Amino acid sequence: MQVISDTPAFCARLVRHFARVRLGPVPVSSERLMLADEGERMCAMGLIRAGIARLRMALLPYHHRP
């Protein structure tokens, strides 16, 4: 998976996006919840690229919905 932006701001944007997905009508699997939580923790620890990669994996199926 290619990471387009490796900034803390982009990481925060993905965290906010996943929070909206989590509140949506489609149930989120426990695997995706764990990926997102791990990604958020990694971003907070300064491991931005790895955190973004996990957040993007957690969001992957939701990017293609209209």
PDBQT receptor file of N, H, CA, C and O in Angstrom, charges set to zero:
ATOM      1  N   MET A   1       0.850  -1.172   0.000  1.00  0.00    +0.000 N 
ATOM      2  CA  MET A   1       0.000   0.000   0.000  1.00  0.00    +0.000 C 
ATOM      3  C   MET A   1       0.899   1.240   0.000  1.00  0.00    +0.000 C 
ATOM      4  O   MET A   1       1.838   1.336   0.790  1.00  0.00    +0.000 OA
ATOM      5  N   GLN A   2       0.606   2.162  -0.874  1.00  0.00    +0.000 N 
ATOM      6  H   GLN A   2      -0.157   2.083  -1.516  1.00  0.00    +0.000 HD
ATOM      7  CA  GLN A   2       1.392   3.386  -0.978  1.00  0.00    +0.000 C 
ATOM      8  C   GLN A   2       0.813   4.456  -0.057  1.00  0.00    +0.000 C 
ATOM      9  O   GLN A   2      -0.397   4.682  -0.040  1.00  0.00    +0.000 OA
ATOM     10  N   VAL A   3       1.677   5.108   0.702  1.00  0.00    +0.000 N 
ATOM     11  H   VAL A   3       2.660   4.924   0.688  1.00  0.00    +0.000 HD
ATOM     12  CA  VAL A   3       1.257   6.205   1.561  1.00  0.00    +0.000 C 
ATOM     13  C   VAL A   3       1.503   7.499   0.804  1.00  0.00    +0.000 C 
ATOM     14  O   VAL A   3       2.636   7.785   0.414  1.00  0.00    +0.000 OA
ATOM     15  N   ILE A   4       0.452   8.285   0.590  1.00  0.00    +0.000 N 
ATOM     16  H   ILE A   4      -0.468   8.053   0.906  1.00  0.00    +0.000 HD
ATOM     17  CA  ILE A   4       0.547   9.511  -0.195  1.00  0.00    +0.000 C 
ATOM     18  C   ILE A   4       1.138  10.654   0.623  1.00  0.00    +0.000 C 
ATOM     19  O   ILE A   4       2.005  11.380   0.137  1.00  0.00    +0.000 OA
ATOM     20  N   SER A   5       0.684  10.815   1.837  1.00  0.00    +0.000 N 
ATOM     21  H   SER A   5      -0.021  10.225   2.231  1.00  0.00    +0.000 HD
ATOM     22  CA  SER A   5       1.146  11.898   2.696  1.00  0.00    +0.000 C 
ATOM     23  C   SER A   5       1.543  11.311   4.037  1.00  0.00    +0.000 C 
ATOM     24  O   SER A   5       0.821  10.494   4.609  1.00  0.00    +0.000 OA
ATOM     25  N   ASP A   6       2.690  11.732   4.529  1.00  0.00    +0.000 N 
ATOM     26  H   ASP A   6       3.276  12.395   4.064  1.00  0.00    +0.000 HD
ATOM     27  CA  ASP A   6       3.143  11.169   5.806  1.00  0.00    +0.000 C 
ATOM     28  C   ASP A   6       3.236  12.245   6.875  1.00  0.00    +0.000 C 
ATOM     29  O   ASP A   6       4.198  12.300   7.641  1.00  0.00    +0.000 OA
ATOM     30  N   THR A   7       2.223  13.097   6.914  1.00  0.00    +0.000 N 
ATOM     31  H   THR A   7       1.441  13.052   6.292  1.00  0.00    +0.000 HD
ATOM     32  CA  THR A   7       2.216  14.177   7.897  1.00  0.00    +0.000 C 
ATOM     33  C   THR A   7       1.300  13.847   9.067  1.00  0.00    +0.000 C 
ATOM     34  O   THR A   7       0.350  13.080   8.911  1.00  0.00    +0.000 OA
ATOM     35  N   PRO A   8       1.571  14.412  10.221  1.00  0.00    +0.000 N 
ATOM     36  CA  PRO A   8       0.659  14.222  11.352  1.00  0.00    +0.000 C 
ATOM     37  C   PRO A   8      -0.753  14.733  11.040  1.00  0.00    +0.000 C 
ATOM     38  O   PRO A   8      -1.732  14.172  11.531  1.00  0.00    +0.000 OA
ATOM     39  N   ALA A   9      -0.865  15.777  10.242  1.00  0.00    +0.000 N 
ATOM     40  H   ALA A   9      -0.069  16.234   9.843  1.00  0.00    +0.000 HD
ATOM     41  CA  ALA A   9      -2.187  16.313   9.886  1.00  0.00    +0.000 C 
ATOM     42  C   ALA A   9      -2.994  15.295   9.088  1.00  0.00    +0.000 C 
ATOM     43  O   ALA A   9      -4.198  15.149   9.300  1.00  0.00    +0.000 OA
ATOM     44  N   PHE A  10      -2.330  14.590   8.166  1.00  0.00    +0.000 N 
ATOM     45  H   PHE A  10      -1.352  14.709   7.994  1.00  0.00    +0.000 HD
ATOM     46  CA  PHE A  10      -3.038  13.576   7.383  1.00  0.00    +0.000 C 
ATOM     47  C   PHE A  10      -3.454  12.415   8.278  1.00  0.00    +0.000 C 
ATOM     48  O   PHE A  10      -4.538  11.856   8.114  1.00  0.00    +0.000 OA
ATOM     49  N   CYS A  11      -2.602  12.061   9.209  1.00  0.00    +0.000 N 
ATOM     50  H   CYS A  11      -1.722  12.516   9.342  1.00  0.00    +0.000 HD
ATOM     51  CA  CYS A  11      -2.922  11.009  10.166  1.00  0.00    +0.000 C 
ATOM     52  C   CYS A  11      -4.175  11.396  10.961  1.00  0.00    +0.000 C 
ATOM     53  O   CYS A  11      -5.080  10.580  11.133  1.00  0.00    +0.000 OA
ATOM     54  N   ALA A  12      -4.221  12.625  11.439  1.00  0.00    +0.000 N 
ATOM     55  H   ALA A  12      -3.485  13.288  11.300  1.00  0.00    +0.000 HD
ATOM     56  CA  ALA A  12      -5.378  13.102  12.199  1.00  0.00    +0.000 C 
ATOM     57  C   ALA A  12      -6.631  13.098  11.338  1.00  0.00    +0.000 C 
ATOM     58  O   ALA A  12      -7.722  12.791  11.819  1.00  0.00    +0.000 OA
ATOM     59  N   ARG A  13      -6.474  13.437  10.073  1.00  0.00    +0.000 N 
ATOM     60  H   ARG A  13      -5.587  13.686   9.682  1.00  0.00    +0.000 HD
ATOM     61  CA  ARG A  13      -7.619  13.431   9.151  1.00  0.00    +0.000 C 
ATOM     62  C   ARG A  13      -8.193  12.017   9.014  1.00  0.00    +0.000 C 
ATOM     63  O   ARG A  13      -9.411  11.839   9.026  1.00  0.00    +0.000 OA
ATOM     64  N   LEU A  14      -7.321  11.012   8.885  1.00  0.00    +0.000 N 
ATOM     65  H   LEU A  14      -6.332  11.157   8.876  1.00  0.00    +0.000 HD
ATOM     66  CA  LEU A  14      -7.785   9.629   8.785  1.00  0.00    +0.000 C 
ATOM     67  C   LEU A  14      -8.447   9.169  10.082  1.00  0.00    +0.000 C 
ATOM     68  O   LEU A  14      -9.437   8.439  10.045  1.00  0.00    +0.000 OA
ATOM     69  N   VAL A  15      -7.917   9.583  11.210  1.00  0.00    +0.000 N 
ATOM     70  H   VAL A  15      -7.112  10.176  11.240  1.00  0.00    +0.000 HD
ATOM     71  CA  VAL A  15      -8.524   9.233  12.505  1.00  0.00    +0.000 C 
ATOM     72  C   VAL A  15      -9.941   9.797  12.574  1.00  0.00    +0.000 C 
ATOM     73  O   VAL A  15     -10.867   9.102  12.993  1.00  0.00    +0.000 OA
ATOM     74  N   ARG A  16     -10.113  11.051  12.167  1.00  0.00    +0.000 N 
ATOM     75  H   ARG A  16      -9.361  11.615  11.827  1.00  0.00    +0.000 HD
ATOM     76  CA  ARG A  16     -11.448  11.667  12.173  1.00  0.00    +0.000 C 
ATOM     77  C   ARG A  16     -12.385  10.955  11.206  1.00  0.00    +0.000 C 
ATOM     78  O   ARG A  16     -13.557  10.740  11.512  1.00  0.00    +0.000 OA
ATOM     79  N   HIS A  17     -11.860  10.589  10.033  1.00  0.00    +0.000 N 
ATOM     80  H   HIS A  17     -10.907  10.765   9.785  1.00  0.00    +0.000 HD
ATOM     81  CA  HIS A  17     -12.686   9.890   9.043  1.00  0.00    +0.000 C 
ATOM     82  C   HIS A  17     -13.157   8.542   9.594  1.00  0.00    +0.000 C 
ATOM     83  O   HIS A  17     -14.323   8.179   9.440  1.00  0.00    +0.000 OA
ATOM     84  N   PHE A  18     -12.253   7.807  10.233  1.00  0.00    +0.000 N 
ATOM     85  H   PHE A  18     -11.306   8.103  10.359  1.00  0.00    +0.000 HD
ATOM     86  CA  PHE A  18     -12.642   6.519  10.787  1.00  0.00    +0.000 C 
ATOM     87  C   PHE A  18     -13.655   6.696  11.911  1.00  0.00    +0.000 C 
ATOM     88  O   PHE A  18     -14.552   5.867  12.063  1.00  0.00    +0.000 OA
ATOM     89  N   ALA A  19     -13.531   7.742  12.688  1.00  0.00    +0.000 N 
ATOM     90  H   ALA A  19     -12.802   8.415  12.564  1.00  0.00    +0.000 HD
ATOM     91  CA  ALA A  19     -14.508   8.002  13.756  1.00  0.00    +0.000 C 
ATOM     92  C   ALA A  19     -15.903   8.183  13.159  1.00  0.00    +0.000 C 
ATOM     93  O   ALA A  19     -16.884   7.710  13.735  1.00  0.00    +0.000 OA
ATOM     94  N   ARG A  20     -16.006   8.861  12.012  1.00  0.00    +0.000 N 
ATOM     95  H   ARG A  20     -15.210   9.245  11.545  1.00  0.00    +0.000 HD
ATOM     96  CA  ARG A  20     -17.305   9.025  11.341  1.00  0.00    +0.000 C 
ATOM     97  C   ARG A  20     -17.823   7.689  10.826  1.00  0.00    +0.000 C 
ATOM     98  O   ARG A  20     -19.014   7.398  10.934  1.00  0.00    +0.000 OA
ATOM     99  N   VAL A  21     -16.930   6.877  10.267  1.00  0.00    +0.000 N 
ATOM    100  H   VAL A  21     -15.963   7.114  10.180  1.00  0.00    +0.000 HD
ATOM    101  CA  VAL A  21     -17.320   5.558   9.774  1.00  0.00    +0.000 C 
ATOM    102  C   VAL A  21     -17.832   4.703  10.927  1.00  0.00    +0.000 C 
ATOM    103  O   VAL A  21     -18.828   3.993  10.789  1.00  0.00    +0.000 OA
ATOM    104  N   ARG A  22     -17.154   4.775  12.046  1.00  0.00    +0.000 N 
ATOM    105  H   ARG A  22     -16.344   5.351  12.157  1.00  0.00    +0.000 HD
ATOM    106  CA  ARG A  22     -17.520   3.987  13.237  1.00  0.00    +0.000 C 
ATOM    107  C   ARG A  22     -18.933   4.321  13.711  1.00  0.00    +0.000 C 
ATOM    108  O   ARG A  22     -19.642   3.454  14.222  1.00  0.00    +0.000 OA
ATOM    109  N   LEU A  23     -19.335   5.566  13.543  1.00  0.00    +0.000 N 
ATOM    110  H   LEU A  23     -18.759   6.271  13.128  1.00  0.00    +0.000 HD
ATOM    111  CA  LEU A  23     -20.668   5.999  13.966  1.00  0.00    +0.000 C 
ATOM    112  C   LEU A  23     -21.741   5.747  12.910  1.00  0.00    +0.000 C 
ATOM    113  O   LEU A  23     -22.928   5.937  13.175  1.00  0.00    +0.000 OA
ATOM    114  N   GLY A  24     -21.333   5.324  11.723  1.00  0.00    +0.000 N 
ATOM    115  H   GLY A  24     -20.369   5.170  11.508  1.00  0.00    +0.000 HD
ATOM    116  CA  GLY A  24     -22.264   5.130  10.621  1.00  0.00    +0.000 C 
ATOM    117  C   GLY A  24     -23.111   3.877  10.757  1.00  0.00    +0.000 C 
ATOM    118  O   GLY A  24     -22.992   3.129  11.727  1.00  0.00    +0.000 OA
ATOM    119  N   PRO A  25     -23.970   3.661   9.766  1.00  0.00    +0.000 N 
ATOM    120  CA  PRO A  25     -24.927   2.550   9.811  1.00  0.00    +0.000 C 
ATOM    121  C   PRO A  25     -24.307   1.176   9.537  1.00  0.00    +0.000 C 
ATOM    122  O   PRO A  25     -24.906   0.155   9.877  1.00  0.00    +0.000 OA
ATOM    123  N   VAL A  26     -23.129   1.138   8.934  1.00  0.00    +0.000 N 
ATOM    124  H   VAL A  26     -22.643   1.967   8.659  1.00  0.00    +0.000 HD
ATOM    125  CA  VAL A  26     -22.492  -0.133   8.590  1.00  0.00    +0.000 C 
ATOM    126  C   VAL A  26     -21.612  -0.592   9.755  1.00  0.00    +0.000 C 
ATOM    127  O   VAL A  26     -20.721   0.143  10.181  1.00  0.00    +0.000 OA
ATOM    128  N   PRO A  27     -21.853  -1.793  10.268  1.00  0.00    +0.000 N 
ATOM    129  CA  PRO A  27     -21.020  -2.288  11.367  1.00  0.00    +0.000 C 
ATOM    130  C   PRO A  27     -19.558  -2.409  10.942  1.00  0.00    +0.000 C 
ATOM    131  O   PRO A  27     -19.261  -2.771   9.804  1.00  0.00    +0.000 OA
ATOM    132  N   VAL A  28     -18.661  -2.105  11.858  1.00  0.00    +0.000 N 
ATOM    133  H   VAL A  28     -18.902  -1.811  12.782  1.00  0.00    +0.000 HD
ATOM    134  CA  VAL A  28     -17.225  -2.175  11.604  1.00  0.00    +0.000 C 
ATOM    135  C   VAL A  28     -16.685  -3.414  12.313  1.00  0.00    +0.000 C 
ATOM    136  O   VAL A  28     -16.945  -3.627  13.498  1.00  0.00    +0.000 OA
ATOM    137  N   SER A  29     -15.935  -4.223  11.578  1.00  0.00    +0.000 N 
ATOM    138  H   SER A  29     -15.724  -4.050  10.616  1.00  0.00    +0.000 HD
ATOM    139  CA  SER A  29     -15.414  -5.459  12.158  1.00  0.00    +0.000 C 
ATOM    140  C   SER A  29     -14.399  -5.159  13.264  1.00  0.00    +0.000 C 
ATOM    141  O   SER A  29     -13.791  -4.089  13.297  1.00  0.00    +0.000 OA
ATOM    142  N   SER A  30     -14.234  -6.112  14.150  1.00  0.00    +0.000 N 
ATOM    143  H   SER A  30     -14.728  -6.981  14.123  1.00  0.00    +0.000 HD
ATOM    144  CA  SER A  30     -13.271  -5.936  15.233  1.00  0.00    +0.000 C 
ATOM    145  C   SER A  30     -11.854  -5.829  14.684  1.00  0.00    +0.000 C 
ATOM    146  O   SER A  30     -11.021  -5.127  15.258  1.00  0.00    +0.000 OA
ATOM    147  N   GLU A  31     -11.571  -6.516  13.581  1.00  0.00    +0.000 N 
ATOM    148  H   GLU A  31     -12.247  -7.087  13.115  1.00  0.00    +0.000 HD
ATOM    149  CA  GLU A  31     -10.245  -6.424  12.959  1.00  0.00    +0.000 C 
ATOM    150  C   GLU A  31      -9.972  -4.992  12.499  1.00  0.00    +0.000 C 
ATOM    151  O   GLU A  31      -8.873  -4.474  12.700  1.00  0.00    +0.000 OA
ATOM    152  N   ARG A  32     -10.951  -4.365  11.894  1.00  0.00    +0.000 N 
ATOM    153  H   ARG A  32     -11.843  -4.787  11.730  1.00  0.00    +0.000 HD
ATOM    154  CA  ARG A  32     -10.780  -2.991  11.412  1.00  0.00    +0.000 C 
ATOM    155  C   ARG A  32     -10.687  -2.008  12.579  1.00  0.00    +0.000 C 
ATOM    156  O   ARG A  32      -9.938  -1.033  12.516  1.00  0.00    +0.000 OA
ATOM    157  N   LEU A  33     -11.445  -2.266  13.638  1.00  0.00    +0.000 N 
ATOM    158  H   LEU A  33     -12.053  -3.058  13.689  1.00  0.00    +0.000 HD
ATOM    159  CA  LEU A  33     -11.345  -1.421  14.827  1.00  0.00    +0.000 C 
ATOM    160  C   LEU A  33      -9.944  -1.495  15.424  1.00  0.00    +0.000 C 
ATOM    161  O   LEU A  33      -9.375  -0.476  15.816  1.00  0.00    +0.000 OA
ATOM    162  N   MET A  34      -9.393  -2.702  15.490  1.00  0.00    +0.000 N 
ATOM    163  H   MET A  34      -9.856  -3.529  15.171  1.00  0.00    +0.000 HD
ATOM    164  CA  MET A  34      -8.045  -2.875  16.036  1.00  0.00    +0.000 C 
ATOM    165  C   MET A  34      -7.005  -2.191  15.151  1.00  0.00    +0.000 C 
ATOM    166  O   MET A  34      -6.080  -1.558  15.661  1.00  0.00    +0.000 OA
ATOM    167  N   LEU A  35      -7.149  -2.312  13.830  1.00  0.00    +0.000 N 
ATOM    168  H   LEU A  35      -7.900  -2.826  13.416  1.00  0.00    +0.000 HD
ATOM    169  CA  LEU A  35      -6.222  -1.647  12.921  1.00  0.00    +0.000 C 
ATOM    170  C   LEU A  35      -6.256  -0.132  13.120  1.00  0.00    +0.000 C 
ATOM    171  O   LEU A  35      -5.213   0.517  13.193  1.00  0.00    +0.000 OA
ATOM    172  N   ALA A  36      -7.456   0.417  13.207  1.00  0.00    +0.000 N 
ATOM    173  H   ALA A  36      -8.303  -0.111  13.148  1.00  0.00    +0.000 HD
ATOM    174  CA  ALA A  36      -7.594   1.865  13.373  1.00  0.00    +0.000 C 
ATOM    175  C   ALA A  36      -7.027   2.317  14.717  1.00  0.00    +0.000 C 
ATOM    176  O   ALA A  36      -6.333   3.332  14.789  1.00  0.00    +0.000 OA
ATOM    177  N   ASP A  37      -7.316   1.577  15.771  1.00  0.00    +0.000 N 
ATOM    178  H   ASP A  37      -7.880   0.753  15.713  1.00  0.00    +0.000 HD
ATOM    179  CA  ASP A  37      -6.790   1.933  17.092  1.00  0.00    +0.000 C 
ATOM    180  C   ASP A  37      -5.261   1.869  17.108  1.00  0.00    +0.000 C 
ATOM    181  O   ASP A  37      -4.596   2.741  17.666  1.00  0.00    +0.000 OA
ATOM    182  N   GLU A  38      -4.721   0.824  16.487  1.00  0.00    +0.000 N 
ATOM    183  H   GLU A  38      -5.262   0.115  16.034  1.00  0.00    +0.000 HD
ATOM    184  CA  GLU A  38      -3.260   0.688  16.418  1.00  0.00    +0.000 C 
ATOM    185  C   GLU A  38      -2.664   1.831  15.592  1.00  0.00    +0.000 C 
ATOM    186  O   GLU A  38      -1.632   2.393  15.958  1.00  0.00    +0.000 OA
ATOM    187  N   GLY A  39      -3.312   2.171  14.485  1.00  0.00    +0.000 N 
ATOM    188  H   GLY A  39      -4.151   1.715  14.187  1.00  0.00    +0.000 HD
ATOM    189  CA  GLY A  39      -2.839   3.273  13.657  1.00  0.00    +0.000 C 
ATOM    190  C   GLY A  39      -2.844   4.590  14.396  1.00  0.00    +0.000 C 
ATOM    191  O   GLY A  39      -1.899   5.373  14.296  1.00  0.00    +0.000 OA
ATOM    192  N   GLU A  40      -3.913   4.836  15.142  1.00  0.00    +0.000 N 
ATOM    193  H   GLU A  40      -4.681   4.200  15.224  1.00  0.00    +0.000 HD
ATOM    194  CA  GLU A  40      -3.992   6.078  15.921  1.00  0.00    +0.000 C 
ATOM    195  C   GLU A  40      -2.892   6.136  16.975  1.00  0.00    +0.000 C 
ATOM    196  O   GLU A  40      -2.269   7.181  17.162  1.00  0.00    +0.000 OA
ATOM    197  N   ARG A  41      -2.646   5.021  17.668  1.00  0.00    +0.000 N 
ATOM    198  H   ARG A  41      -3.152   4.172  17.517  1.00  0.00    +0.000 HD
ATOM    199  CA  ARG A  41      -1.585   4.968  18.676  1.00  0.00    +0.000 C 
ATOM    200  C   ARG A  41      -0.212   5.205  18.047  1.00  0.00    +0.000 C 
ATOM    201  O   ARG A  41       0.621   5.927  18.595  1.00  0.00    +0.000 OA
ATOM    202  N   MET A  42       0.005   4.590  16.898  1.00  0.00    +0.000 N 
ATOM    203  H   MET A  42      -0.672   4.003  16.452  1.00  0.00    +0.000 HD
ATOM    204  CA  MET A  42       1.302   4.746  16.231  1.00  0.00    +0.000 C 
ATOM    205  C   MET A  42       1.523   6.199  15.811  1.00  0.00    +0.000 C 
ATOM    206  O   MET A  42       2.625   6.729  15.953  1.00  0.00    +0.000 OA
ATOM    207  N   CYS A  43       0.482   6.833  15.300  1.00  0.00    +0.000 N 
ATOM    208  H   CYS A  43      -0.413   6.402  15.185  1.00  0.00    +0.000 HD
ATOM    209  CA  CYS A  43       0.605   8.247  14.927  1.00  0.00    +0.000 C 
ATOM    210  C   CYS A  43       0.928   9.097  16.158  1.00  0.00    +0.000 C 
ATOM    211  O   CYS A  43       1.757  10.005  16.091  1.00  0.00    +0.000 OA
ATOM    212  N   ALA A  44       0.277   8.801  17.267  1.00  0.00    +0.000 N 
ATOM    213  H   ALA A  44      -0.396   8.063  17.321  1.00  0.00    +0.000 HD
ATOM    214  CA  ALA A  44       0.522   9.551  18.501  1.00  0.00    +0.000 C 
ATOM    215  C   ALA A  44       1.948   9.356  19.003  1.00  0.00    +0.000 C 
ATOM    216  O   ALA A  44       2.501  10.236  19.662  1.00  0.00    +0.000 OA
ATOM    217  N   MET A  45       2.544   8.207  18.693  1.00  0.00    +0.000 N 
ATOM    218  H   MET A  45       2.094   7.492  18.158  1.00  0.00    +0.000 HD
ATOM    219  CA  MET A  45       3.920   7.913  19.113  1.00  0.00    +0.000 C 
ATOM    220  C   MET A  45       4.943   8.457  18.126  1.00  0.00    +0.000 C 
ATOM    221  O   MET A  45       6.147   8.318  18.337  1.00  0.00    +0.000 OA
ATOM    222  N   GLY A  46       4.465   9.079  17.041  1.00  0.00    +0.000 N 
ATOM    223  H   GLY A  46       3.487   9.192  16.869  1.00  0.00    +0.000 HD
ATOM    224  CA  GLY A  46       5.380   9.622  16.047  1.00  0.00    +0.000 C 
ATOM    225  C   GLY A  46       5.713   8.679  14.909  1.00  0.00    +0.000 C 
ATOM    226  O   GLY A  46       6.528   9.009  14.048  1.00  0.00    +0.000 OA
ATOM    227  N   LEU A  47       5.097   7.517  14.894  1.00  0.00    +0.000 N 
ATOM    228  H   LEU A  47       4.434   7.249  15.594  1.00  0.00    +0.000 HD
ATOM    229  CA  LEU A  47       5.300   6.542  13.818  1.00  0.00    +0.000 C 
ATOM    230  C   LEU A  47       4.239   6.790  12.741  1.00  0.00    +0.000 C 
ATOM    231  O   LEU A  47       3.354   5.966  12.510  1.00  0.00    +0.000 OA
ATOM    232  N   ILE A  48       4.357   7.932  12.103  1.00  0.00    +0.000 N 
ATOM    233  H   ILE A  48       5.076   8.601  12.291  1.00  0.00    +0.000 HD
ATOM    234  CA  ILE A  48       3.313   8.450  11.220  1.00  0.00    +0.000 C 
ATOM    235  C   ILE A  48       3.045   7.534  10.025  1.00  0.00    +0.000 C 
ATOM    236  O   ILE A  48       1.894   7.173   9.778  1.00  0.00    +0.000 OA
ATOM    237  N   ARG A  49       4.073   7.157   9.290  1.00  0.00    +0.000 N 
ATOM    238  H   ARG A  49       5.008   7.451   9.490  1.00  0.00    +0.000 HD
ATOM    239  CA  ARG A  49       3.862   6.339   8.078  1.00  0.00    +0.000 C 
ATOM    240  C   ARG A  49       3.190   5.003   8.416  1.00  0.00    +0.000 C 
ATOM    241  O   ARG A  49       2.257   4.586   7.730  1.00  0.00    +0.000 OA
ATOM    242  N   ALA A  50       3.654   4.348   9.451  1.00  0.00    +0.000 N 
ATOM    243  H   ALA A  50       4.412   4.686  10.009  1.00  0.00    +0.000 HD
ATOM    244  CA  ALA A  50       3.068   3.061   9.844  1.00  0.00    +0.000 C 
ATOM    245  C   ALA A  50       1.634   3.255  10.341  1.00  0.00    +0.000 C 
ATOM    246  O   ALA A  50       0.757   2.443  10.048  1.00  0.00    +0.000 OA
ATOM    247  N   GLY A  51       1.402   4.325  11.088  1.00  0.00    +0.000 N 
ATOM    248  H   GLY A  51       2.114   4.984  11.327  1.00  0.00    +0.000 HD
ATOM    249  CA  GLY A  51       0.051   4.604  11.576  1.00  0.00    +0.000 C 
ATOM    250  C   GLY A  51      -0.910   4.877  10.443  1.00  0.00    +0.000 C 
ATOM    251  O   GLY A  51      -2.034   4.375  10.440  1.00  0.00    +0.000 OA
ATOM    252  N   ILE A  52      -0.474   5.672   9.476  1.00  0.00    +0.000 N 
ATOM    253  H   ILE A  52       0.439   6.079   9.478  1.00  0.00    +0.000 HD
ATOM    254  CA  ILE A  52      -1.316   5.978   8.321  1.00  0.00    +0.000 C 
ATOM    255  C   ILE A  52      -1.618   4.710   7.526  1.00  0.00    +0.000 C 
ATOM    256  O   ILE A  52      -2.748   4.517   7.076  1.00  0.00    +0.000 OA
ATOM    257  N   ALA A  53      -0.640   3.865   7.352  1.00  0.00    +0.000 N 
ATOM    258  H   ALA A  53       0.277   4.023   7.717  1.00  0.00    +0.000 HD
ATOM    259  CA  ALA A  53      -0.857   2.617   6.614  1.00  0.00    +0.000 C 
ATOM    260  C   ALA A  53      -1.940   1.775   7.281  1.00  0.00    +0.000 C 
ATOM    261  O   ALA A  53      -2.794   1.211   6.597  1.00  0.00    +0.000 OA
ATOM    262  N   ARG A  54      -1.914   1.687   8.597  1.00  0.00    +0.000 N 
ATOM    263  H   ARG A  54      -1.220   2.146   9.153  1.00  0.00    +0.000 HD
ATOM    264  CA  ARG A  54      -2.932   0.896   9.305  1.00  0.00    +0.000 C 
ATOM    265  C   ARG A  54      -4.308   1.552   9.233  1.00  0.00    +0.000 C 
ATOM    266  O   ARG A  54      -5.319   0.874   9.051  1.00  0.00    +0.000 OA
ATOM    267  N   LEU A  55      -4.337   2.858   9.376  1.00  0.00    +0.000 N 
ATOM    268  H   LEU A  55      -3.515   3.409   9.524  1.00  0.00    +0.000 HD
ATOM    269  CA  LEU A  55      -5.614   3.558   9.269  1.00  0.00    +0.000 C 
ATOM    270  C   LEU A  55      -6.209   3.397   7.867  1.00  0.00    +0.000 C 
ATOM    271  O   LEU A  55      -7.416   3.200   7.724  1.00  0.00    +0.000 OA
ATOM    272  N   ARG A  56      -5.381   3.479   6.856  1.00  0.00    +0.000 N 
ATOM    273  H   ARG A  56      -4.401   3.639   6.972  1.00  0.00    +0.000 HD
ATOM    274  CA  ARG A  56      -5.874   3.307   5.491  1.00  0.00    +0.000 C 
ATOM    275  C   ARG A  56      -6.389   1.890   5.270  1.00  0.00    +0.000 C 
ATOM    276  O   ARG A  56      -7.397   1.700   4.589  1.00  0.00    +0.000 OA
ATOM    277  N   MET A  57      -5.714   0.896   5.834  1.00  0.00    +0.000 N 
ATOM    278  H   MET A  57      -4.896   1.051   6.387  1.00  0.00    +0.000 HD
ATOM    279  CA  MET A  57      -6.201  -0.486   5.712  1.00  0.00    +0.000 C 
ATOM    280  C   MET A  57      -7.544  -0.633   6.413  1.00  0.00    +0.000 C 
ATOM    281  O   MET A  57      -8.429  -1.333   5.920  1.00  0.00    +0.000 OA
ATOM    282  N   ALA A  58      -7.702   0.016   7.552  1.00  0.00    +0.000 N 
ATOM    283  H   ALA A  58      -6.983   0.585   7.953  1.00  0.00    +0.000 HD
ATOM    284  CA  ALA A  58      -8.965  -0.054   8.288  1.00  0.00    +0.000 C 
ATOM    285  C   ALA A  58     -10.092   0.600   7.504  1.00  0.00    +0.000 C 
ATOM    286  O   ALA A  58     -11.245   0.183   7.611  1.00  0.00    +0.000 OA
ATOM    287  N   LEU A  59      -9.771   1.618   6.720  1.00  0.00    +0.000 N 
ATOM    288  H   LEU A  59      -8.834   1.957   6.633  1.00  0.00    +0.000 HD
ATOM    289  CA  LEU A  59     -10.770   2.360   5.964  1.00  0.00    +0.000 C 
ATOM    290  C   LEU A  59     -10.988   1.824   4.555  1.00  0.00    +0.000 C 
ATOM    291  O   LEU A  59     -11.963   2.207   3.909  1.00  0.00    +0.000 OA
ATOM    292  N   LEU A  60     -10.144   0.983   4.073  1.00  0.00    +0.000 N 
ATOM    293  H   LEU A  60      -9.352   0.672   4.598  1.00  0.00    +0.000 HD
ATOM    294  CA  LEU A  60     -10.146   0.570   2.670  1.00  0.00    +0.000 C 
ATOM    295  C   LEU A  60     -11.524   0.253   2.104  1.00  0.00    +0.000 C 
ATOM    296  O   LEU A  60     -11.862   0.813   1.061  1.00  0.00    +0.000 OA
ATOM    297  N   PRO A  61     -12.340  -0.595   2.706  1.00  0.00    +0.000 N 
ATOM    298  CA  PRO A  61     -13.626  -0.904   2.063  1.00  0.00    +0.000 C 
ATOM    299  C   PRO A  61     -14.589   0.284   2.059  1.00  0.00    +0.000 C 
ATOM    300  O   PRO A  61     -15.525   0.309   1.261  1.00  0.00    +0.000 OA
ATOM    301  N   TYR A  62     -14.381   1.244   2.917  1.00  0.00    +0.000 N 
ATOM    302  H   TYR A  62     -13.620   1.223   3.566  1.00  0.00    +0.000 HD
ATOM    303  CA  TYR A  62     -15.289   2.384   3.030  1.00  0.00    +0.000 C 
ATOM    304  C   TYR A  62     -14.974   3.477   2.015  1.00  0.00    +0.000 C 
ATOM    305  O   TYR A  62     -15.808   4.350   1.777  1.00  0.00    +0.000 OA
ATOM    306  N   HIS A  63     -13.786   3.448   1.413  1.00  0.00    +0.000 N 
ATOM    307  H   HIS A  63     -13.108   2.739   1.606  1.00  0.00    +0.000 HD
ATOM    308  CA  HIS A  63     -13.421   4.464   0.433  1.00  0.00    +0.000 C 
ATOM    309  C   HIS A  63     -14.238   4.330  -0.851  1.00  0.00    +0.000 C 
ATOM    310  O   HIS A  63     -14.424   5.318  -1.561  1.00  0.00    +0.000 OA
ATOM    311  N   HIS A  64     -14.720   3.149  -1.158  1.00  0.00    +0.000 N 
ATOM    312  H   HIS A  64     -14.568   2.346  -0.581  1.00  0.00    +0.000 HD
ATOM    313  CA  HIS A  64     -15.360   2.899  -2.438  1.00  0.00    +0.000 C 
ATOM    314  C   HIS A  64     -16.877   3.015  -2.387  1.00  0.00    +0.000 C 
ATOM    315  O   HIS A  64     -17.544   2.738  -3.384  1.00  0.00    +0.000 OA
ATOM    316  N   ARG A  65     -17.416   3.403  -1.293  1.00  0.00    +0.000 N 
ATOM    317  H   ARG A  65     -16.874   3.627  -0.483  1.00  0.00    +0.000 HD
ATOM    318  CA  ARG A  65     -18.866   3.555  -1.188  1.00  0.00    +0.000 C 
ATOM    319  C   ARG A  65     -19.284   4.937  -1.669  1.00  0.00    +0.000 C 
ATOM    320  O   ARG A  65     -18.607   5.928  -1.396  1.00  0.00    +0.000 OA
ATOM    321  N   PRO A  66     -20.413   4.998  -2.392  1.00  0.00    +0.000 N 
ATOM    322  CA  PRO A  66     -20.895   6.321  -2.885  1.00  0.00    +0.000 C 
ATOM    323  C   PRO A  66     -21.368   7.223  -1.779  1.00  0.00    +0.000 C 
ATOM    324  O   PRO A  66     -21.794   8.349  -2.039  1.00  0.00    +0.000 OA
TER     325      PRO A  66
